């Protein structure tokens, strides 16, 4: 979550402002609203696939450069594979945020697992292509969190409502709209 909790009292995070979270909220004391669910894609640049070949099965990923996200816990973010328990793609290159993974994939450095809404335009332009589409199944969620006593303020309510509408219309649709 960008910026993280605004303050911590007695080990409990309190959010002085709404914040967007990828995934499901863990702290039930915070108010939250699910914004949107989205598919994940395994993607690579055509140049990478020309040099390295396209994987035909998830087992083939062991022979590829896999661009992985490292979470703040130090663990690797799971890839959206149907047989995730059986196959663990190598962590050839890692980043703790998604933006460098997108840039590395575009530069032809390897295969990355990325949210559909972040690579949609690159897929449409042909700069990236989907690989192993039949082997992916996981979806992600975006939620907004805020302190329980803050929703009553008109600014927070308006912001949360705006985020909900925008994310549903923009992230959840195949064609993003421009603000």
matplotlib code that plots the C-alpha trace (Angstrom):
import matplotlib.pyplot as plt

x = [0.0, 1.7, 2.6, 1.5, -0.5, -0.6, 0.1, 0.3, -1.1, -0.6, 0.5, -2.7, -2.7, -5.0, -5.7, -6.1, -6.8, -8.3, -5.7, -5.9, -4.9, -4.2, -5.8, -8.2, -7.8, -6.4, -7.4, -11.1, -11.2, -10.8, -13.7, -13.2, -14.9, -13.9, -13.4, -12.9, -11.7, -9.3, -7.5, -3.8, -1.8, 1.5, 3.1, 6.3, 7.7, 7.6, 11.4, 11.9, 9.8, 11.6, 15.0, 13.8, 10.8, 7.3, 6.5, 3.9, 3.4, 3.9, 6.9, 8.6, 8.8, 11.8, 13.8, 12.7, 13.6, 10.8, 10.2, 8.8, 7.5, 8.9, 6.4, 7.2, 7.3, 10.2, 8.1, 7.5, 4.1, 2.3, 1.8, -1.7, -1.2, -3.8, -1.3, 0.4, 1.2, 3.1, 5.1, 7.1, 8.5, 12.1, 12.8, 15.3, 14.8, 12.7, 11.3, 9.3, 6.8, 5.2, 6.3, 9.9, 8.4, 6.3, 9.4, 11.6, 8.9, 8.6, 12.4, 12.3, 14.0, 11.6, 8.0, 6.0, 2.7, 0.9, -2.6, -4.6, -5.5, -1.8, -0.8, -4.0, -2.6, 0.7, -1.2, -3.4, -0.3, 1.6, 4.4, 3.5, 1.8, 0.0, 1.6, 0.1, -3.4, -5.0, -2.9, -3.8, -6.8, -6.2, -7.9, -6.9, -8.9, -8.4, -10.0, -10.0, -9.4, -10.2, -10.6, -14.1, -14.8, -13.8, -16.5, -19.0, -17.1, -18.4, -15.0, -14.1, -17.5, -17.3, -13.7, -14.6, -17.7, -15.6, -13.0, -15.7, -17.3, -14.0, -12.4, -15.5, -15.7, -12.0, -10.2, -13.0, -13.8, -11.8, -11.4, -10.1, -11.5, -9.4, -9.9]
y = [0.0, 3.3, 5.3, 2.6, 3.4, 7.0, 6.2, 3.2, 3.1, 0.1, -1.9, -1.2, 0.8, 3.7, 5.3, 9.0, 9.1, 6.5, 4.2, 1.7, -1.9, -4.7, -7.8, -8.3, -6.2, -8.1, -5.6, -6.0, -2.8, -0.7, 0.2, -1.0, -1.3, -3.7, -1.6, -4.1, -7.6, -8.1, -10.9, -11.5, -12.2, -13.8, -11.6, -11.2, -9.1, -10.7, -10.2, -12.2, -15.0, -15.0, -15.4, -17.9, -19.6, -19.5, -21.8, -24.4, -25.7, -24.2, -26.6, -24.8, -21.7, -23.3, -22.6, -19.0, -15.7, -15.0, -11.5, -11.8, -9.3, -9.5, -8.6, -6.4, -9.7, -10.9, -13.6, -13.8, -12.8, -16.0, -16.3, -16.9, -20.5, -23.3, -25.7, -23.2, -25.9, -28.0, -25.3, -22.5, -20.3, -19.2, -15.7, -14.7, -11.0, -9.4, -6.0, -4.9, -2.9, -3.7, -0.8, -2.1, -5.5, -3.9, -2.0, -5.2, -7.2, -4.4, -4.4, -8.1, -9.2, -12.1, -13.2, -11.4, -11.9, -8.6, -7.3, -7.1, -3.4, -2.4, -4.1, -3.8, -1.1, -2.9, -6.0, -4.1, -2.5, -5.7, -4.6, -7.5, -10.8, -13.2, -16.5, -19.6, -18.0, -21.4, -22.0, -18.8, -18.5, -16.2, -12.8, -9.9, -7.2, -3.6, -2.3, 1.1, 1.3, 4.1, 4.6, 3.7, 7.1, 8.9, 7.6, 10.1, 13.0, 14.1, 14.3, 10.7, 9.4, 11.3, 10.0, 6.4, 6.6, 8.1, 5.4, 2.7, 4.1, 4.9, 1.5, -0.4, 1.7, 1.9, -1.0, -3.5, -2.7, -3.9, -0.3, 2.2, 5.7, 8.8, 11.3]
z = [0.0, -1.0, 2.0, 4.4, 7.5, 8.6, 12.3, 14.6, 18.1, 20.2, 17.2, 15.3, 12.1, 11.7, 8.4, 8.6, 4.8, 2.5, 0.9, -1.9, -1.2, -3.6, -2.1, 0.7, 3.9, 6.9, 9.6, 10.3, 12.4, 9.3, 7.0, 3.5, 0.2, -2.6, -5.7, -8.5, -9.3, -12.3, -14.1, -14.0, -17.2, -17.9, -20.5, -22.5, -25.3, -28.7, -28.9, -25.7, -27.1, -30.4, -28.6, -25.9, -27.3, -25.9, -23.0, -23.8, -20.3, -16.8, -16.4, -19.2, -17.0, -15.3, -18.4, -18.8, -17.2, -14.8, -13.6, -10.0, -7.5, -4.0, -1.3, 1.7, 3.8, 1.6, 0.0, -3.7, -5.0, -6.2, -10.0, -11.2, -12.3, -12.2, -10.8, -8.5, -5.9, -8.4, -10.2, -8.7, -11.5, -10.8, -9.5, -12.1, -11.6, -8.8, -7.9, -4.9, -7.0, -10.3, -12.4, -13.0, -13.9, -16.6, -17.9, -17.9, -19.7, -22.3, -22.7, -23.5, -20.2, -19.5, -18.6, -15.9, -14.1, -14.2, -13.6, -16.9, -16.4, -16.2, -19.5, -21.5, -23.8, -24.3, -25.3, -27.7, -29.3, -29.6, -27.3, -25.0, -25.7, -23.4, -22.7, -21.1, -21.1, -20.6, -17.5, -15.6, -13.3, -10.3, -10.1, -8.0, -6.1, -5.3, -2.1, -0.4, 3.3, 5.8, 9.5, 10.8, 12.1, 8.8, 6.4, 7.8, 6.4, 3.1, 1.5, 2.4, 1.3, -2.0, -2.6, -1.9, -4.1, -6.9, -6.6, -6.7, -9.9, -11.6, -10.9, -12.1, -15.3, -16.0, -14.5, -14.8, -18.4, -21.5, -22.7, -20.2, -20.3, -20.0, -17.1]

ax = plt.figure().add_subplot(projection="3d")
ax.plot(x, y, z, "-o")
ax.set_aspect("equal")
plt.show()
